[in-house]
Amino acid sequence: MKKHLFNAAFWAFFSCAFLTTGCSDDDGFADVDGQSPAMTLTTDHIQSAAGRSFTIEGTLTDADGIASISLVCPDLYLNKTIDLIEIYGEPQTEYALSYSYALDANELGESFTVTVTVTDVGGRQVAQDVLVTMDGDFENPVFTVSPSSELTVLIAAETGFTLNFAVSDDRALDHVVINIPGVVGFENYEIDAAGQSSLSVSERIVFPSQEADYEMTVTVVDAVGNETVSTSIITVSEMQNFPKMYLADVATAAELNSDVFGVPMLINHPGDYQYLARYYNKTAGTEIFFLPQKTDFAPICFGLDPNDNTKLTYDPETALPIVLDEAGVYYEIAFNVLDLTYTMRTYSVAEASDPMGHYTYGTACFDRWENGTEYIDFFIGWGGSPQDAGNHLFTQDANNPHLFYYPAEGTWTLEVGEEMNFIITNYHPDGWWDHVEWRCDDSAAPEKFGYFSKKNDVNPNWEGTNQRWEDGSVVGDNWVKPVVVTGGNYRFEFDSHLGRGKIVPAN
C-alpha cells in the first residue's frame, strides 16, 4: 500500500473540529428507547479503480435520532463527518446514506477499509467496515481487429469467406457471439473466451450461392457483463463495382487496424469496375494488395493470380502480393476488377506535381505582408491556424519533396479517446494568409486530403483543381477530427502529390 505524505497535524485538527461540532449539537435531545442505531449497508465490498469514484450506500435508523455519520479511511485521507443536526436542524430517525468519494488517478494501493460509524443523540454508536478493492471492471471490451461495416462475398462453387477479428479487455473476456440470421451454424454462435484478456477469432462462414444481404452482429462480453457490438452488412453477389478500393502495404489485419487514419490507403475510382492507384515506394521490395474492405484481407483481396501473374485474382487464400521493385519512385497501377487485368508503370519524383506552386520548402519565399517588403521561410504543418501550424511543423523527406513527416525526430504520443481537430496549412507567424491548405473528405474518418487554398495560389503544373476532388465535386471545409482508439506513440506522414496522409504507430 502506498504511503501518503501529508501534514498529520492538519488532519488531527480537522477531525477534532468535526468531532467537537457533532458533540455540542447532541445536547437537549431526549432518549426514546436508549438503543444503538441500526445500519444496513448495500454492500460491504466495493470494487473500484484508480481515477474513479466509489459510493457507500445504506439505510440508517434510530428511534432516538441519528446525530451524525462518519466515514474514515486514513490511507485514502478520507475523514468525513455528515452532521445531520446541522443539516436538518434536528436528528433524523431514518437516513438514506449515499456518499461518493473520488479516487486519485495515480492511486497505487490495492485495497482500503472505510469505517462507517453512526452516532445517535445519546452518543451510542454502531460501526461497519467497507472493503474497497481496486479490481473493478468498468471498461467495455474492444475490437482490436474489427469486421468491416460492409463486406462483399462473391458467388463461387463454395460461396464463403473466413471471418477474422480480434478482441481484448482490460480485465477478462467471457464470450463472443456471432449472429448471422439465415446462415446455418451462425445464428447466435457462441465462442467461449475462458477469461482471457484477448482473443483472436477465425471462422469459415459459408452462404447459399445466391444474391442476398445478411446482417451480422458480433457481440463481445467481458467477465462482468460489459459488452461491445460490431454490426456488418454482408452482400453475397457477383463481382461488384465497388464504390471504394484501398491499397494495403502492410502484412497483417492488425496493422490495418492500428492507425489513427490513413491505412489502408484510399485509391481513385475513375470508371465502372476500374481503379487507379498511385503510391510512392520508399524501398525496393514493397508488397501490396488491393482491398474493397478496410479492416481485413478477407473476404476479397486483389493480388496476383498464382497461375498467371499477368492477371489478378480476388481470392485472399491464393492471391500473391504485387511487388514494387524500384525504390524512390511513384508507381501507378490501373486495374479492372471485372476482367481482372492490370497495368503498371513508374514515374519519377521530378515528374510528380503538387499544388504548392512557387514555394520552396524551408526557404525565405513566403511574402509575409503580400507587398514584397518581407519574405519569411515557407513551411507547412498541422494545427488550428497558420500560426498554430508553427507548433507542429512537418519535416520534408530528403529524397521526395512531396513527402512530409511529423515529428521531425522521435514519435508523437496520443492518448486513448483523444479527439483531434486540425487542418494542414502553411505557417504564418501572425496567424493569417492561409495560402496553402488542405481539408479532408470526412472529419471523423479522413481518407483523403483536398487542396483548399483561399488565395487560389496553385501550381499551374499541378494536375488537380483547387477546392475540387478528382471527380469535380467540392472539397468541403472539413477539419480532421478522428478519435484515437489506441493510445501510444505515432508518426504523421503526408504526401502533397497524392493528397494522402496517415497517422500510424511508431517506435
ABEGO torsion letter per residue (X at the ends): XBBBBBBAAAAAAAAAAAAAAAAAAABGBBBAAGBBBBBBBABABBBBBBGBBBBBBEBBBBAAEBABBBBBBAAAGBBBBBBAAAAAGBBBABBBBBBBBBBBAABABABBBBBBBBBBAAGBBBBBBBBBBAABBABBBBBABBBBABBBBBBBABBBBBBBBBBBBABBBABBBBBBBGBBGABGBBBBAGGBABBBBBBBBBBBBBBBBBBBBBBBBBAAGBBBBBBBBBBBBBBBBBABBBBBABABAAAAAABABGOBBBBBBABBGBBBBBBBBABBGBBBBBBABAABAOABBBBBBAABAABBBABAAABBBBBBABBGBBBBBBBBAAAGBBBBBBBBAAABBBAAEABBBGBBABBAAGAGABBBBBBBBBEABAAAAAABBBBBBAABAABBBOBABEBBBBBBGBBBBBBBBBBBAAGBGBABBBBBABAABBABBBBBBAAGBBBAABABBBGBBAAGBBBBBBBBABBBABBEBBBBBBBAAAGBBBBBBBX
